[in-house]
């Protein structure tokens, strides 16, 4: 059996030759390659996903203060999780698998999603409890880190409803409980 790093390296090499493997594609949640970002004032903007380094994808709000489209100004990041480079200061991150591995979805402080499954793809993800959520970020969270500077919450249901759990700033949970695993549908400051 090969490890995830070896697998992703092989998929990257194959993709460079013009072939793709569906399980490793970081395809956005909407068919046309766009993602809708929700701003702090609740207005929205739909922007394209951009390919970043090391298999990551990101989206930039055209109204960002720096007027740069670089990954450093991303409003959202989707990347293969790496224990060495994982969840930076100013971000809250959720992980597909325990111990902060699998895919990582990173949000800058203050951003949120009231329905992870409608907004973000999770390539190759499979929910242990909710097979209808496969391939999306709904019902995928197994571990998380919060270095955003503010407290976050995640909840079982869309709209920030249902059973809700706190993610205090500076905390990191390597594995949520069996009851909580693959149940998160909303992520928001609280």
trRosetta pair geometry for C-beta under 8 A, 3 or more apart (Angstrom, degrees):
i j d omega theta_ij theta_ji phi_ij phi_ji
2 6 4.3 -110 178 89 111 132
2 7 5.5 139 107 -57 115 82
2 10 7.7 30 136 -7 161 139
3 6 4.9 96 58 11 76 102
3 7 6.9 -136 101 -6 40 91
4 7 5.4 -56 -146 38 33 115
4 8 6.1 28 159 -16 69 106
4 80 7.4 173 154 -168 116 122
4 101 6.9 150 23 178 163 116
4 102 7.7 -120 -124 -89 157 42
5 8 6.0 -55 -145 39 29 106
5 9 6.3 31 154 -20 64 107
6 9 5.7 -55 -147 36 30 112
6 10 6.4 29 154 -18 64 106
7 10 5.8 -59 -152 36 29 110
7 11 6.3 26 153 -17 66 107
7 24 7.3 -164 143 -85 96 127
8 11 5.6 -51 -142 38 34 111
8 12 6.2 39 155 -23 65 104
8 24 6.4 161 -115 -141 66 125
8 55 6.0 -61 -173 -45 119 164
8 80 5.6 34 -114 -105 158 169
9 12 5.7 -53 -148 35 29 113
9 13 6.5 30 153 -18 63 105
10 13 5.7 -55 -150 36 32 111
10 14 6.3 31 152 -17 66 106
11 14 5.6 -54 -146 39 32 111
11 15 6.1 36 153 -22 66 106
11 21 5.0 -95 -128 35 106 128
11 24 3.9 -11 -174 84 163 173
12 15 5.6 -52 -145 35 29 112
12 16 6.5 37 153 -26 62 101
12 55 6.3 -95 -83 -70 114 106
13 16 5.7 -49 -153 27 32 115
13 17 7.2 25 150 -13 60 103
14 17 5.9 -62 -162 36 36 109
14 19 4.7 -64 166 77 93 109
14 20 7.5 148 117 -96 103 20
14 21 6.5 58 87 -25 143 106
15 18 7.7 104 -175 -32 36 7
15 19 6.5 -105 -91 76 34 55
15 20 5.6 49 -109 -99 87 66
15 21 7.6 -91 -61 11 92 80
15 24 7.8 -122 -48 101 125 123
20 24 7.7 -151 -173 69 73 93
20 25 5.7 37 -179 -74 121 115
21 24 4.7 44 81 24 104 107
21 25 7.1 -174 81 -33 50 83
22 25 5.8 -46 -146 10 34 116
22 123 7.9 -163 158 -161 54 98
22 124 7.6 137 122 -73 69 86
23 123 6.7 115 174 158 35 91
23 124 3.8 67 -165 -95 76 119
24 55 7.7 -69 174 -146 98 131
24 123 6.4 52 -176 141 13 135
24 124 6.6 20 -66 -32 36 138
25 123 5.3 -165 79 -131 53 138
26 49 7.7 -164 121 170 98 146
26 55 6.5 136 -26 171 131 79
26 56 7.4 115 -99 -158 177 21
26 57 4.5 -172 129 -20 132 126
26 78 5.6 157 -166 112 119 120
26 79 7.9 1 -114 -98 151 33
26 103 7.9 150 -112 -127 96 124
26 121 7.2 140 -177 92 50 116
26 123 5.2 -99 -97 -18 42 140
27 33 7.8 -86 -157 -99 73 68
27 121 5.3 -66 89 123 69 172
27 123 6.2 115 23 -87 75 105
28 33 5.6 110 29 -144 127 36
28 34 6.6 -175 112 60 156 20
28 35 5.2 -123 -152 -61 130 94
28 49 4.5 -165 -57 -31 124 138
28 57 7.1 -155 -68 156 83 152
28 120 7.8 -75 -154 -136 65 48
28 121 5.5 162 -173 5 19 121
29 35 6.8 82 32 -110 93 86
29 117 7.8 149 -142 167 137 36
29 118 6.9 109 151 156 144 27
29 119 5.9 114 43 133 158 19
29 120 5.2 -139 -38 -131 130 5
29 121 4.2 -173 -72 -43 63 76
29 136 6.2 63 -122 -121 112 92
29 137 7.9 -69 -77 4 129 94
30 33 7.4 -81 86 15 83 15
30 34 5.4 -37 75 64 131 77
30 35 6.9 174 18 -87 109 45
30 36 7.7 74 -23 -15 143 91
33 48 5.7 12 129 -144 98 89
33 49 5.7 -113 -177 32 75 99
34 46 5.0 33 166 173 128 102
34 47 6.6 158 -153 83 83 21
34 48 5.6 -61 -102 -95 65 50
34 49 7.2 -162 -113 -13 17 77
35 46 7.1 175 86 -149 29 65
35 47 6.4 -27 62 65 77 71
35 48 7.7 80 16 -166 78 14
35 49 5.7 81 -14 -63 114 85
35 59 4.8 -110 61 -62 128 160
35 76 6.7 -113 134 61 150 141
35 119 7.0 68 -160 -179 90 76
35 120 7.3 36 -136 -94 121 68
36 44 5.3 8 -179 -177 104 122
36 45 7.2 164 -152 83 62 31
36 46 4.7 -33 -95 -94 75 80
36 119 6.5 -100 61 -130 88 91
37 44 6.5 158 79 -154 47 67
37 45 5.4 -14 56 61 97 82
37 46 7.7 171 14 -91 70 29
37 47 6.4 2 -4 17 115 111
37 59 6.2 -168 -57 117 118 128
37 61 5.5 -121 95 -82 158 96
37 75 4.8 23 -132 120 144 151
37 76 6.6 -159 -104 -12 101 116
37 111 7.7 -54 -162 -140 93 126
38 42 6.5 -15 -172 -138 100 41
38 43 7.7 157 -154 82 56 32
38 44 5.3 -32 -99 -97 61 86
38 111 7.3 131 73 -155 81 82
38 112 6.8 -55 80 68 125 75
38 113 7.4 147 24 -97 125 54
39 42 6.9 -58 72 16 72 12
39 43 5.0 -5 42 62 120 79
39 44 7.0 -164 3 -86 82 31
39 45 7.0 53 -36 0 109 101
39 61 6.9 99 -87 -131 101 149
39 63 7.6 2 -101 62 141 133
40 110 5.7 -20 -91 161 112 121
40 111 7.8 -86 -67 -87 74 55
45 61 5.9 103 60 -137 140 83
45 62 6.7 -135 171 23 153 94
45 63 7.4 169 -34 3 161 107
47 59 5.0 132 87 -169 114 105
47 60 6.6 -124 151 65 158 50
47 61 6.9 -147 -24 -100 151 37
47 62 6.8 173 -97 -29 126 89
47 75 7.9 101 42 33 142 132
48 59 7.2 -175 94 -120 33 92
49 57 4.8 -4 -176 -178 116 118
49 58 7.2 129 -158 63 68 22
49 59 5.7 -60 -103 -70 51 95
49 78 7.9 -28 -140 31 123 122
50 57 6.9 147 71 -160 40 64
50 58 5.6 -34 62 69 92 74
50 59 6.7 143 9 -92 86 43
50 60 7.1 0 8 -1 136 99
50 69 7.0 135 -64 164 168 105
50 71 7.7 -144 93 -78 119 79
51 56 7.7 122 -170 83 50 53
51 57 6.3 -40 -106 -104 43 70
52 56 3.9 -39 74 87 114 100
52 57 6.2 -179 12 -93 96 15
52 58 5.0 54 -40 0 133 109
52 71 4.6 82 -124 -89 128 137
52 74 7.8 -32 -70 -68 145 144
52 77 7.4 -26 18 -138 160 97
52 79 7.2 -56 75 -90 126 109
53 56 6.1 14 66 30 50 110
53 71 7.2 -95 10 -6 90 163
54 79 6.9 44 97 -158 100 113
54 80 7.0 -113 143 45 94 104
54 82 7.6 -27 155 -35 146 143
55 79 6.6 115 95 -150 78 69
55 80 5.1 24 91 -4 132 114
56 71 7.2 67 104 -134 132 142
56 77 6.1 -11 -175 -170 120 97
56 78 6.6 158 -160 86 67 50
56 79 3.5 -15 -107 -100 99 101
56 80 7.3 -113 -73 16 69 67
57 77 7.3 153 82 -158 50 50
57 78 4.6 -6 58 60 98 101
57 79 7.2 -171 25 -71 56 61
58 71 4.9 124 25 -125 163 82
58 74 3.7 -70 -172 -118 124 138
58 75 7.9 133 179 41 85 54
58 76 6.6 170 -149 87 61 54
58 77 4.8 -14 -101 -105 95 72
58 78 7.3 -172 -74 24 48 66
59 74 6.4 90 57 -155 38 87
59 75 5.6 -51 96 54 84 97
59 76 5.1 10 44 50 101 96
60 64 6.0 -65 -177 -12 93 139
60 68 7.7 -107 -155 102 152 55
60 69 5.0 -178 50 -140 158 60
60 70 7.6 90 -81 51 147 29
60 73 5.4 51 -131 102 114 96
60 74 5.6 -82 -78 -108 74 48
60 75 6.1 135 -128 -6 28 90
61 64 5.0 123 73 -48 86 85
61 75 4.6 84 -26 -55 95 138
64 67 6.8 -171 82 -58 80 28
64 68 7.1 -71 94 47 128 62
64 73 4.7 105 155 174 161 122
64 75 7.3 -140 -74 -58 115 95
66 72 7.9 -34 71 100 165 102
66 73 5.1 -134 52 -92 126 139
68 72 7.2 0 101 66 134 99
68 73 5.1 136 76 -2 93 145
69 73 7.2 -104 -129 64 12 121
70 73 5.7 85 67 15 72 95
71 74 5.2 -8 -160 -35 53 118
71 77 7.1 69 -165 -105 98 115
74 77 5.1 81 114 -64 150 90
74 108 7.4 164 94 -37 68 116
75 108 6.5 -87 -145 16 40 121
75 111 6.5 137 -178 -95 81 152
76 105 7.5 -15 -172 -170 97 86
76 106 7.3 151 -164 80 49 60
76 107 6.3 -14 -114 -105 76 65
76 108 7.8 -106 -74 0 42 85
76 111 7.0 -145 -75 141 84 159
76 120 7.4 -136 173 -96 143 122
77 91 7.8 -34 35 -129 123 139
77 104 7.8 -2 111 108 96 93
77 105 7.4 159 86 -157 57 42
77 106 4.2 -8 62 57 106 107
78 103 6.7 -5 -171 -175 87 113
78 104 7.5 164 -153 84 42 54
78 105 5.6 -9 -105 -106 74 73
78 106 7.8 -165 -73 22 30 75
78 120 6.8 170 -80 -163 126 112
78 121 7.5 36 -139 71 166 77
78 122 8.0 -147 -147 -102 122 54
79 82 7.8 -52 134 -3 113 97
79 103 7.4 154 85 -157 29 68
79 104 5.4 -20 68 62 78 99
79 106 7.1 -2 21 1 106 115
80 102 7.9 -118 -149 152 64 25
80 103 6.3 -62 -107 -105 45 56
80 104 7.2 52 145 13 13 90
81 86 5.9 40 -162 -114 82 115
81 95 5.5 38 -77 -128 152 108
81 96 7.4 -150 -11 26 126 91
81 97 7.8 -141 36 45 146 92
81 100 5.6 -167 -179 156 138 67
81 101 5.0 -172 86 -138 129 29
81 102 5.7 36 17 62 124 42
81 103 6.4 127 -20 -179 91 7
81 104 4.0 114 -81 -39 86 108
82 85 4.7 19 83 50 123 79
82 86 5.7 -160 73 -58 58 91
83 86 6.0 -33 -129 -14 21 137
83 100 6.5 110 -98 94 70 114
83 101 7.3 -22 -52 -80 89 87
86 93 7.0 -165 173 97 79 168
86 100 5.6 75 176 164 156 130
86 104 6.5 -159 -141 -95 88 162
86 145 7.0 104 138 15 99 155
87 91 5.4 -150 -156 93 66 117
87 92 7.6 2 -146 -155 113 17
87 93 3.8 -119 -94 8 108 140
87 100 7.5 -90 -4 -145 121 128
87 104 7.1 -129 -53 -168 83 137
87 106 6.3 -176 -105 -111 63 111
87 145 4.0 128 100 82 173 134
87 147 5.7 129 148 16 99 117
87 172 7.7 156 76 -108 154 114
88 91 5.2 70 60 11 67 125
88 106 7.6 43 25 -159 83 147
88 147 6.7 -129 123 85 24 137
89 147 5.2 -93 -109 146 41 120
89 149 7.8 59 -177 -47 78 97
90 108 6.0 -12 148 -146 95 79
90 109 5.3 -89 -164 -14 63 109
90 147 6.9 -13 15 115 29 87
90 148 6.2 34 -173 -135 25 48
90 149 6.5 4 -104 -12 51 114
91 106 4.6 -10 -168 -170 135 105
91 107 6.5 139 -156 70 74 41
91 108 6.0 -52 -98 -100 69 42
91 109 7.2 -102 -80 -40 24 69
91 145 8.0 40 103 98 92 99
91 147 5.9 23 59 67 66 91
91 148 5.9 -86 111 -83 9 76
92 106 7.5 154 77 -153 37 58
92 107 5.2 -19 60 62 87 98
92 109 7.2 104 -16 -92 94 54
92 144 7.4 7 177 -178 84 108
92 145 7.3 -171 -152 96 48 56
92 146 4.6 3 -120 -120 92 75
92 147 7.3 177 -83 38 48 49
92 148 4.4 -26 -43 -39 90 126
92 152 4.8 76 -130 -31 161 158
92 167 6.5 91 -150 120 124 142
92 187 7.2 180 113 173 128 122
93 100 7.9 54 111 -138 125 100
93 104 5.3 -5 -172 -172 119 105
93 105 6.8 157 -153 78 65 45
93 106 4.6 -20 -98 -100 94 76
93 107 7.5 179 -81 19 44 67
93 144 6.4 170 91 -154 58 64
93 145 4.9 8 53 54 102 92
93 146 7.7 -161 26 -77 61 41
93 147 8.0 6 2 22 99 92
94 104 7.3 156 79 -154 40 57
94 105 5.2 -10 57 57 90 97
94 137 7.3 96 89 -166 132 116
94 140 7.6 103 138 92 119 94
94 141 4.7 -61 -168 -109 120 102
94 143 7.8 151 -161 86 52 45
94 144 5.0 -22 -108 -104 62 97
94 154 7.3 105 -94 -91 131 146
94 184 6.7 -129 -144 88 148 159
94 187 6.5 -115 -35 -88 137 150
95 98 7.6 124 104 -96 123 11
95 100 5.0 -153 -67 -131 164 43
95 101 6.6 78 -178 42 130 25
95 102 5.8 118 175 58 84 99
95 103 7.3 164 -151 85 54 46
95 104 5.4 -21 -99 -101 76 74
95 141 7.1 81 57 -143 48 60
95 142 6.1 -72 97 60 85 81
95 143 4.4 -15 57 67 124 88
95 144 6.4 -163 11 -78 85 44
95 145 7.9 56 -25 -3 112 88
96 101 7.6 -68 65 105 87 52
96 102 3.1 -112 70 126 110 137
96 103 4.4 69 -24 43 129 79
96 104 7.6 -100 -4 -62 84 39
96 122 6.0 148 -94 -172 114 125
96 125 5.3 -127 -134 -111 123 110
96 140 5.3 -42 -123 168 68 112
96 141 7.9 -79 -103 -100 25 27
96 142 6.4 13 135 16 29 111
97 101 4.8 -36 75 79 118 81
97 102 3.6 128 2 -21 100 125
97 142 5.1 -22 -156 61 19 146
97 143 7.0 -3 107 10 40 109
98 101 7.3 3 81 34 41 91
98 142 4.7 -89 -55 145 61 117
98 143 5.0 109 -135 -42 41 116
98 174 6.1 53 -178 151 85 69
98 175 3.8 15 -137 -97 120 95
98 176 7.9 -136 -100 20 90 61
98 181 8.0 -34 -62 -117 102 117
99 143 6.2 -165 7 -44 17 164
99 174 5.1 21 -94 -170 50 98
99 175 6.7 0 -40 -55 63 94
100 104 7.4 24 -171 -92 76 115
100 143 5.1 -104 -62 109 55 139
100 145 6.6 32 -105 -31 125 116
100 172 7.4 -14 -63 -175 129 117
100 174 6.6 -68 -18 -126 87 66
101 143 8.0 54 19 37 56 138
102 125 7.4 83 175 -102 127 91
102 142 7.5 72 25 38 144 126
103 122 5.4 173 70 -155 151 84
103 123 6.6 136 -76 46 145 78
103 124 7.7 145 -33 59 123 93
103 125 6.5 -76 26 -65 131 112
103 140 8.0 -17 65 157 111 142
105 116 7.7 117 97 -149 169 116
105 120 6.0 71 -128 157 141 157
105 122 7.3 -69 -47 -93 121 97
105 137 5.7 20 -36 -117 160 142
107 111 4.5 -141 -174 79 105 110
107 112 7.1 79 -175 -79 155 28
107 113 7.4 -139 -88 -13 141 99
107 148 7.6 -8 94 -93 86 131
107 187 6.7 168 -4 119 153 131
108 111 5.4 73 61 0 72 120
108 148 7.4 124 174 -130 35 99
109 148 3.9 143 -95 -174 85 94
109 149 5.2 -5 -110 43 150 104
109 150 5.7 112 -156 16 105 108
109 189 7.9 62 -173 -81 65 123
110 148 7.7 178 -15 179 53 124
110 150 7.1 75 -64 29 62 148
110 189 6.2 -13 -120 -36 37 142
112 186 7.8 15 176 -179 101 83
112 187 6.1 -164 -150 101 67 65
112 188 3.8 42 -142 -111 133 73
112 189 6.3 -101 -66 2 118 73
113 116 5.0 91 117 -82 135 63
113 119 5.1 -137 -143 51 122 151
113 120 6.9 -41 -124 -8 164 118
113 137 7.7 37 106 90 159 136
113 186 6.7 -159 101 -144 65 52
113 187 5.3 30 48 48 87 91
113 188 7.4 -141 46 -64 38 78
114 158 5.9 71 150 -175 78 72
114 159 5.1 40 -179 -96 118 30
114 160 5.7 -61 -124 -26 93 83
114 186 5.0 1 -142 -125 45 108
114 188 6.7 29 -79 -60 72 127
115 118 4.3 23 117 22 119 112
115 119 6.2 127 87 -12 73 99
115 138 6.9 -13 -178 -84 67 117
115 158 4.3 14 -92 -131 95 112
115 159 7.4 16 -56 -38 91 55
115 185 6.4 -17 -129 167 54 92
115 186 6.8 -19 -68 -86 38 78
116 119 6.2 -79 -143 48 27 100
116 120 5.7 -46 -170 42 70 108
116 136 6.9 135 123 151 78 95
116 137 3.8 -97 162 100 110 104
116 138 4.8 158 79 -73 90 59
116 140 7.5 -126 126 27 139 104
116 184 6.7 42 6 124 151 89
116 185 5.9 -154 25 -164 99 38
116 186 6.9 -158 -21 -85 92 26
116 187 6.5 63 -68 0 115 103
117 120 7.7 -69 -99 53 13 66
117 133 5.5 -91 -107 -134 130 92
117 136 3.9 69 -142 132 70 142
117 137 6.2 -147 -77 63 46 59
117 138 2.6 -22 -52 -17 110 127
117 139 7.2 18 -67 11 121 84
117 185 6.6 -35 -8 -140 105 84
118 136 7.6 34 -41 -158 24 142
118 138 7.6 55 -15 -45 58 125
118 158 8.0 48 -1 -120 119 131
119 137 7.5 -43 72 42 80 121
120 136 6.8 114 86 -165 57 73
120 137 4.3 11 86 0 109 131
121 135 6.3 -37 -152 163 84 75
121 136 6.1 -70 -120 -109 41 53
121 137 7.3 77 108 -26 7 85
122 125 3.5 2 118 -2 114 145
122 135 6.4 159 63 174 70 22
122 136 5.8 53 16 145 94 12
122 137 4.7 127 -43 -75 115 61
122 140 5.2 60 23 -91 178 171
123 135 7.2 15 -115 -141 29 67
124 135 7.5 65 -24 -101 13 64
125 133 8.0 -53 114 128 111 85
125 134 6.4 -176 98 -153 67 54
125 135 6.2 170 55 -75 83 18
125 136 7.3 -109 70 51 126 25
125 137 7.4 68 52 -91 168 43
125 140 5.0 -8 179 -121 142 131
126 131 7.3 -7 -162 -121 83 69
126 134 5.0 4 -115 -119 59 103
127 130 4.3 -27 118 61 148 73
127 131 6.2 -151 65 -77 94 29
127 132 7.9 -33 47 51 135 48
127 133 4.4 46 -17 70 146 111
127 134 6.0 -123 11 -68 84 62
127 138 7.7 -35 -66 104 143 68
127 139 4.2 26 -122 122 145 110
127 140 6.0 -94 -84 -80 87 60
127 182 4.5 137 -153 -169 81 124
128 181 6.5 5 46 125 132 112
128 182 4.8 167 36 9 85 160
129 139 6.3 -123 69 -169 98 122
129 181 7.5 138 -20 100 119 77
129 182 4.8 158 17 102 101 118
129 183 6.6 8 53 -76 152 75
130 133 4.4 44 110 6 111 116
130 138 7.3 -74 102 124 143 95
130 139 4.1 -34 49 166 132 171
130 182 6.6 -174 21 151 91 106
131 134 5.6 -7 -168 -27 56 113
133 136 5.4 -100 -170 60 69 101
133 138 4.3 -122 -137 91 119 93
133 139 3.9 117 55 49 171 118
133 140 6.8 -148 138 -46 122 83
133 182 7.8 156 75 -176 140 96
136 140 7.4 -157 100 -30 52 125
137 140 5.3 -95 -154 30 45 132
137 141 7.9 49 180 -48 83 79
138 184 7.7 -145 -151 100 42 59
138 185 5.0 24 -143 -121 91 77
139 182 4.9 35 171 172 76 75
139 183 6.0 5 -125 -107 73 19
139 184 6.9 170 -90 55 28 48
139 185 6.5 9 -47 -73 70 81
140 182 6.1 6 -107 -124 19 72
140 184 7.2 -63 52 59 55 96
141 144 6.3 3 -162 -56 114 109
141 154 6.4 -10 18 175 175 162
141 176 6.7 50 128 -5 94 146
141 180 7.8 -55 100 149 105 92
141 181 7.7 -146 97 -146 63 41
141 182 7.0 172 54 -90 52 28
141 183 7.2 -63 57 52 99 54
141 184 3.7 28 15 20 134 133
142 175 6.5 -24 163 -132 85 64
142 176 6.2 -143 -163 25 36 97
142 181 5.5 28 -116 -140 76 90
142 182 6.7 8 -71 -50 84 70
143 172 7.8 27 172 176 99 79
143 173 5.8 -158 -150 100 67 71
143 174 5.4 -20 -130 -169 129 25
143 175 5.7 -38 -82 -78 99 38
143 176 6.7 -161 -86 -17 42 79
144 154 7.3 -163 -66 -19 164 144
144 167 6.0 -65 121 -123 139 130
144 172 7.1 -153 103 -145 51 54
144 173 5.5 22 50 47 78 97
144 176 7.5 41 3 -53 99 108
145 171 7.7 -164 -145 104 48 49
145 172 4.2 0 -110 -113 83 96
145 173 7.8 -162 -73 26 47 56
146 151 7.6 41 160 -134 153 38
146 152 5.4 -159 -119 24 132 116
146 167 4.4 138 -47 150 143 104
146 168 6.6 161 73 88 141 30
146 169 5.6 -109 127 -111 109 38
146 170 6.9 -26 91 17 85 25
146 171 5.6 20 44 57 105 76
146 172 7.3 -164 22 -77 60 56
147 169 7.3 84 -128 -162 24 74
147 170 6.8 71 -106 -91 61 39
148 152 6.4 79 28 -38 145 116
148 169 6.3 -107 60 -114 72 93
148 189 8.0 -132 120 -94 149 98
149 169 5.9 23 -161 -136 8 138
150 169 5.9 129 52 -68 6 123
150 189 5.4 0 122 -134 132 114
151 166 6.3 -27 -172 -161 114 97
151 167 6.8 147 -168 77 62 59
151 168 5.5 -26 -115 -118 93 49
151 169 5.8 -87 -70 -24 53 85
151 189 6.9 99 83 -159 58 69
151 190 5.9 -75 114 69 100 70
152 166 7.8 131 84 -165 46 50
152 167 4.1 -21 73 65 92 116
152 169 8.0 107 -2 -68 80 66
152 187 6.5 6 177 -175 122 82
152 188 6.8 159 -156 88 79 26
152 189 5.7 -62 -103 -100 64 45
152 190 6.5 80 -165 15 25 87
153 160 7.2 72 93 -148 119 98
153 164 5.2 8 178 -177 127 105
153 165 6.4 152 -157 76 74 42
153 166 5.7 -39 -100 -102 81 45
153 167 6.4 -176 -88 12 25 87
153 186 7.9 7 108 109 87 98
153 187 7.6 179 90 -147 47 43
153 188 5.9 -19 60 67 86 76
153 189 7.7 63 14 167 80 12
153 190 3.8 22 -9 0 119 145
154 164 7.3 167 86 -151 34 61
154 165 5.5 -16 60 59 81 96
154 167 6.4 60 -10 -30 94 122
154 184 4.4 -25 170 -130 127 117
154 186 6.4 162 -156 86 54 59
154 187 5.0 -13 -102 -98 87 72
154 188 7.9 139 -92 20 42 63
155 160 5.3 107 17 -157 144 40
155 161 6.1 144 144 65 149 20
155 162 5.1 130 167 67 103 86
155 163 6.4 160 -154 84 73 44
155 164 4.3 -28 -96 -98 97 76
155 165 7.3 169 -86 15 46 69
155 184 7.2 98 63 -139 26 65
155 185 6.6 -50 94 56 71 83
155 186 4.5 -2 50 56 96 111
155 188 7.9 -12 2 23 105 106
156 162 3.7 -102 65 128 97 134
156 163 4.5 50 -10 48 124 89
156 164 7.7 -107 3 -65 77 44
156 183 4.9 -36 -119 162 85 106
156 184 7.1 -81 -99 -101 36 31
156 185 6.1 33 154 11 29 105
157 160 8.0 -14 84 80 75 11
157 161 4.5 -44 84 83 120 83
157 162 3.2 122 2 -15 107 130
157 163 7.8 105 -5 27 90 60
157 185 5.5 -12 -151 56 12 139
157 186 6.8 -1 90 -7 40 115
158 161 7.0 3 78 35 42 96
158 185 5.1 -79 -63 141 58 127
158 186 6.0 130 -134 -58 30 105
159 186 6.5 -81 53 -81 21 146
160 164 7.2 32 179 -103 71 122
160 186 4.6 -152 -77 147 48 156
160 188 5.2 -32 -95 22 121 147
160 190 7.9 158 -156 -82 125 115
161 186 7.4 92 21 0 49 151
162 185 7.5 55 42 39 142 121
163 183 7.6 -11 70 146 120 137
164 190 7.5 138 174 -107 132 170
165 176 7.9 60 145 -135 173 124
165 180 6.6 41 -50 -130 157 134
166 190 7.1 -120 -113 76 76 127
167 171 6.4 -155 -171 71 58 116
167 173 7.9 -103 -121 0 86 117
168 171 4.6 76 67 -8 84 128
173 176 5.9 61 133 -73 134 66
175 181 7.7 -11 -177 -87 79 111
176 180 3.9 -98 156 96 121 122
176 181 5.4 167 81 -73 101 62
177 180 4.7 84 54 13 80 102
177 181 6.9 -125 95 -26 39 84
178 181 5.7 -36 -141 8 31 120
179 183 7.7 -9 142 -24 54 152
180 183 5.5 -113 -166 34 43 127
180 184 7.8 34 176 -46 86 85
184 187 6.6 39 174 -62 123 91
